[in-house]
Amino acid sequence: MHLALDEHLRLCIRAETETSSDALLAQLCLSRKTRYLHYAGWRISCNGRLLAQDHPLHAGDTLIIDPIMPEETITPWDHPVDVLHEDELFAIINKESGLLVHSDGNNTEHTVCNALRHHFIQSAQPHVPVRPLHRLDVGTSGILLFCKYPLLQPLLDQMMETHQIRRSYLAVVNGHFPAQRQEYRDPIGRDRHDARRMIVCRSGKPALTRVTLLRYNKKKDRSLVRCVLETGRTHQIRVHLSTHGFPLIHDTLYGHGDGSGRLALHSAHVELWHPLRQMMWQTDCPLPLELAKMIR
């Protein structure tokens, strides 16, 4: 199967392939309800013929889907957005520290999503919805992925869940981190005494963080480490490093930060199989100056 995007989603059936429209749409992780709504709305066609239900597909056939686009309700905010990469499917930005990714119920107009909505409008893409594929804590900076095409978001969500989208972070921590790579497998769950915090607990969800020392500043007794997430638990890096004696600099929740500086955590690298390009794709975001100064 080959995917192509314009106003429609085009799926070209490769040679020696026998399948059906429903089976193909299921490969894109579309729910039964979504498939039904597109059939019922006459939004699916094969070689120019509209389909009302599942239909056999053969090598050389082209399935075209006219997607149901949700109405975007996010208020645009005129705030700079550092776009690292943008194509038909992805918008990848460098999130600044101190911004919420999306509304928390209180702040509804000054988030990354509001700023990206403004960017889409200004770049003649007013109908593109704002759909983050993951979250970053308020204090964390760096790479943040958005899906621009809602019909393919279930596929990208599955890629996140099955670790086909791999992310790594840079963190500055207190103490001399071991030279040998560490693997932290402590399960993580919500702290029942403080809803803001996560803790290592027997009843928590499985979590795996791989941490490698990059640099140690003996004078400041601080280490720069690379953290590779194999799971995506809330505050996972912060909890694992703090639990093992290496709290992040300026982490007021899991360390001894006094709030005088930004959290020393940065989303630095992402790699994935690009569904449209049909190739491995990656991007990097350098360590911000304020974090680099912490380890000098």
C-alpha positions as CSV (number, residue, x, y, z in Angstrom):
1,M,0.0,0.0,0.0
2,H,1.2,3.5,-0.9
3,L,-0.2,6.6,0.8
4,A,-0.5,10.0,-0.7
5,L,-2.2,13.2,0.6
6,D,-3.7,16.2,-1.0
7,E,-7.3,17.2,-0.1
8,H,-8.0,13.5,-0.1
9,L,-6.2,10.4,1.2
10,R,-5.1,8.1,-1.7
11,L,-4.2,4.5,-1.1
12,C,-2.6,2.7,-4.1
13,I,-2.7,-1.0,-3.9
14,R,0.7,-2.6,-4.8
15,A,1.2,-5.5,-7.1
16,E,0.3,-9.0,-5.9
17,T,-2.0,-7.6,-3.2
18,E,-5.5,-8.9,-2.7
19,T,-7.4,-7.2,0.1
20,S,-10.6,-5.2,0.7
21,S,-11.4,-1.6,1.5
22,D,-12.4,-2.4,5.1
23,A,-9.2,-4.4,5.7
24,L,-7.1,-1.6,4.2
25,L,-8.8,1.1,6.4
26,A,-8.4,-1.2,9.4
27,Q,-4.6,-1.1,8.7
28,L,-4.8,2.6,9.2
29,C,-6.3,1.9,12.7
30,L,-9.6,3.6,11.7
31,S,-12.5,2.5,14.0
32,R,-15.6,0.8,12.8
33,K,-17.6,4.0,13.5
34,T,-15.2,6.1,11.5
35,R,-15.3,3.7,8.6
36,Y,-19.1,3.5,8.7
37,L,-19.4,7.3,8.7
38,H,-17.2,7.6,5.6
39,Y,-19.1,4.9,3.8
40,A,-22.5,6.4,4.8
41,G,-21.4,9.8,3.6
42,W,-20.3,8.5,0.2
43,R,-16.7,9.6,1.0
44,I,-14.9,6.5,-0.1
45,S,-14.3,5.6,-3.8
46,C,-12.4,2.9,-5.7
47,N,-11.1,3.8,-9.2
48,G,-13.8,6.5,-9.3
49,R,-16.7,4.4,-8.1
50,L,-18.3,5.4,-4.8
51,L,-18.5,2.7,-2.2
52,A,-21.3,2.2,0.3
53,Q,-19.7,-0.8,2.0
54,D,-16.7,-3.1,2.1
55,H,-15.4,-3.8,-1.4
56,P,-12.7,-6.1,-2.8
57,L,-9.4,-4.5,-3.9
58,H,-6.8,-5.8,-6.3
59,A,-3.3,-4.8,-7.4
60,G,-3.4,-1.4,-9.1
61,D,-6.6,-0.2,-7.6
62,T,-6.7,3.3,-6.0
63,L,-8.9,3.9,-3.0
64,I,-9.7,7.6,-2.3
65,I,-11.1,8.9,0.9
66,D,-12.6,12.3,1.3
67,P,-12.0,12.8,5.0
68,I,-14.6,14.2,7.5
69,M,-12.7,17.2,8.9
70,P,-13.6,18.2,12.4
71,E,-14.3,21.9,13.0
72,E,-11.4,23.5,14.8
73,T,-12.5,25.4,18.0
74,I,-9.1,26.5,19.3
75,T,-8.7,30.2,19.6
76,P,-5.6,31.5,17.7
77,W,-2.9,33.2,19.7
78,D,-0.4,35.5,18.0
79,H,2.8,34.0,19.6
80,P,6.0,32.9,17.9
81,V,6.2,29.2,17.0
82,D,9.6,27.6,16.2
83,V,8.7,25.1,13.5
84,L,11.5,22.5,13.0
85,H,9.7,20.6,10.2
86,E,6.3,20.7,8.5
87,D,4.8,18.6,5.7
88,E,1.4,17.3,4.8
89,L,1.2,15.0,7.8
90,F,3.4,16.5,10.6
91,A,4.1,19.8,12.2
92,I,7.1,19.4,14.5
93,I,7.9,22.4,16.7
94,N,10.5,23.4,19.3
95,K,8.3,24.0,22.4
96,E,9.6,26.7,24.7
97,S,9.8,26.1,28.4
98,G,7.0,27.6,30.5
99,L,4.1,27.0,28.0
100,L,1.3,24.5,28.4
101,V,0.8,22.2,25.4
102,H,-3.0,22.5,25.5
103,S,-5.7,23.9,27.8
104,D,-5.8,22.7,31.4
105,G,-9.3,24.1,31.8
106,N,-8.0,27.4,33.2
107,N,-5.6,28.6,30.6
108,T,-7.6,28.3,27.3
109,E,-6.0,30.9,25.1
110,H,-2.2,31.0,25.7
111,T,-0.9,27.5,25.0
112,V,1.2,25.9,22.3
113,C,-2.0,24.7,20.6
114,N,-3.3,28.3,20.4
115,A,0.0,29.5,19.0
116,L,0.1,26.7,16.4
117,R,-3.5,27.5,15.4
118,H,-2.4,31.0,14.6
119,H,0.6,29.7,12.6
120,F,-1.7,27.5,10.5
121,I,-4.0,30.5,9.8
122,Q,-1.1,32.7,8.8
123,S,0.4,30.1,6.5
124,A,-2.9,29.7,4.6
125,Q,-3.9,26.5,6.3
126,P,-7.0,27.6,8.3
127,H,-8.7,24.2,8.0
128,V,-5.8,22.2,9.5
129,P,-6.7,21.1,13.0
130,V,-4.3,21.2,15.9
131,R,-3.7,17.6,17.2
132,P,-0.7,17.0,19.5
133,L,0.6,13.4,19.3
134,H,2.1,13.6,22.8
135,R,2.6,16.0,25.7
136,L,5.6,17.8,27.3
137,D,5.5,19.1,30.8
138,V,5.1,22.9,31.2
139,G,8.8,23.3,32.1
140,T,10.1,21.0,29.4
141,S,11.3,22.4,26.1
142,G,12.1,20.8,22.7
143,I,10.5,18.6,20.1
144,L,6.7,18.3,20.1
145,L,4.9,16.4,17.3
146,F,1.5,17.4,15.9
147,C,-0.7,15.5,13.4
148,K,-2.1,17.7,10.6
149,Y,-4.4,15.0,9.1
150,P,-7.0,13.6,11.6
151,L,-7.8,10.6,9.5
152,L,-4.2,9.3,10.0
153,Q,-3.9,10.2,13.7
154,P,-5.1,6.8,14.9
155,L,-2.2,5.2,12.9
156,L,0.3,7.7,14.5
157,D,-1.2,7.1,17.9
158,Q,-0.6,3.4,17.5
159,M,3.0,4.1,16.4
160,M,3.5,6.1,19.6
161,E,2.1,3.3,21.7
162,T,4.2,0.6,20.0
163,H,7.4,2.7,20.2
164,Q,7.7,3.1,16.4
165,I,8.1,6.8,17.2
166,R,11.3,6.9,19.4
167,R,12.1,10.0,21.5
168,S,15.1,10.9,23.5
169,Y,15.7,13.7,26.0
170,L,18.6,15.7,27.4
171,A,18.6,16.4,31.2
172,V,20.9,18.1,33.6
173,V,20.9,16.4,37.0
174,N,22.4,16.8,40.4
175,G,25.3,14.4,41.2
176,H,27.8,12.3,39.3
177,F,25.8,9.9,37.1
178,P,27.4,6.4,36.5
179,A,29.6,6.0,33.4
180,Q,27.8,2.8,32.5
181,R,24.4,3.1,30.9
182,Q,21.5,2.6,33.3
183,E,18.1,1.0,32.7
184,Y,15.4,2.0,35.1
185,R,12.4,-0.3,35.1
186,D,10.5,0.9,38.2
187,P,6.7,0.9,37.8
188,I,5.1,4.4,38.0
189,G,1.7,5.3,39.4
190,R,-0.1,8.4,40.8
191,D,0.7,9.6,44.3
192,R,-2.6,9.2,46.2
193,H,-1.5,11.8,48.7
194,D,-0.6,14.4,46.1
195,A,-2.4,14.3,42.7
196,R,0.3,16.4,41.1
197,R,3.0,13.8,41.7
198,M,3.8,10.4,40.3
199,I,5.7,7.8,42.3
200,V,7.4,4.5,42.0
201,C,5.0,1.9,43.4
202,R,4.2,-1.8,43.1
203,S,0.8,-1.1,41.6
204,G,2.1,1.3,39.0
205,K,2.3,0.8,35.3
206,P,5.5,-0.7,33.7
207,A,8.0,2.0,32.8
208,L,11.5,1.8,31.2
209,T,14.0,4.6,30.8
210,R,17.5,4.1,29.4
211,V,19.9,6.8,30.7
212,T,23.5,7.5,29.4
213,L,26.0,9.9,30.8
214,L,27.2,12.5,28.3
215,R,29.2,15.0,30.5
216,Y,30.0,15.6,34.2
217,N,31.0,18.9,35.7
218,K,32.9,18.1,38.8
219,K,32.9,21.7,40.1
220,K,29.1,22.0,40.0
221,D,28.6,18.2,40.7
222,R,26.2,18.0,37.8
223,S,25.7,15.6,35.0
224,L,24.3,15.9,31.5
225,V,22.5,12.7,30.5
226,R,20.6,11.4,27.6
227,C,17.3,9.6,28.4
228,V,15.6,7.3,25.9
229,L,11.9,6.5,26.7
230,E,10.7,3.0,26.0
231,T,7.3,3.9,27.7
232,G,5.5,7.2,28.1
233,R,4.4,7.5,31.7
234,T,3.6,10.9,33.1
235,H,6.8,12.5,34.5
236,Q,8.7,9.3,33.8
237,I,12.2,10.7,33.4
238,R,11.8,13.0,36.4
239,V,10.5,10.2,38.6
240,H,13.1,7.6,37.6
241,L,16.0,10.0,37.9
242,S,14.9,11.4,41.3
243,T,14.2,7.9,42.7
244,H,17.7,6.8,41.9
245,G,19.3,9.9,43.4
246,F,19.7,12.2,40.4
247,P,17.0,14.8,40.5
248,L,16.7,17.3,37.7
249,I,18.0,20.8,38.2
250,H,15.2,23.2,39.2
251,D,12.7,20.4,39.6
252,T,10.4,21.7,42.3
253,L,8.2,18.6,42.3
254,Y,10.7,15.8,42.5
255,G,13.9,17.6,43.6
256,H,14.9,20.6,45.7
257,G,14.3,23.4,43.1
258,D,13.2,26.8,44.4
259,G,11.5,27.9,41.2
260,S,14.3,30.3,40.3
261,G,15.1,28.6,37.0
262,R,13.6,26.5,34.3
263,L,13.3,22.7,34.5
264,A,16.5,21.1,33.1
265,L,14.7,18.8,30.6
266,H,14.7,19.1,26.8
267,S,13.2,16.9,24.1
268,A,16.1,16.6,21.8
269,H,15.6,13.8,19.2
270,V,12.8,11.9,17.4
271,E,13.0,9.2,14.8
272,L,10.1,7.4,13.1
273,W,9.0,5.6,9.9
274,H,7.3,8.3,7.9
275,P,4.1,6.7,6.5
276,L,4.0,9.0,3.4
277,R,7.8,9.1,2.6
278,Q,8.1,5.4,3.3
279,M,11.5,5.9,4.9
280,M,13.1,6.4,8.3
281,W,13.0,10.0,9.3
282,Q,14.5,11.9,12.2
283,T,15.0,15.4,13.5
284,D,17.1,17.0,16.3
285,C,16.7,20.0,18.5
286,P,19.9,21.3,20.1
287,L,20.3,21.9,23.8
288,P,19.0,25.4,24.8
289,L,21.6,27.9,25.9
290,E,20.2,28.1,29.4
291,L,20.6,24.3,29.9
292,A,24.1,24.3,28.4
293,K,25.1,27.0,30.9
294,M,24.0,24.7,33.8
295,I,26.6,22.1,32.9
296,R,29.5,24.4,32.0
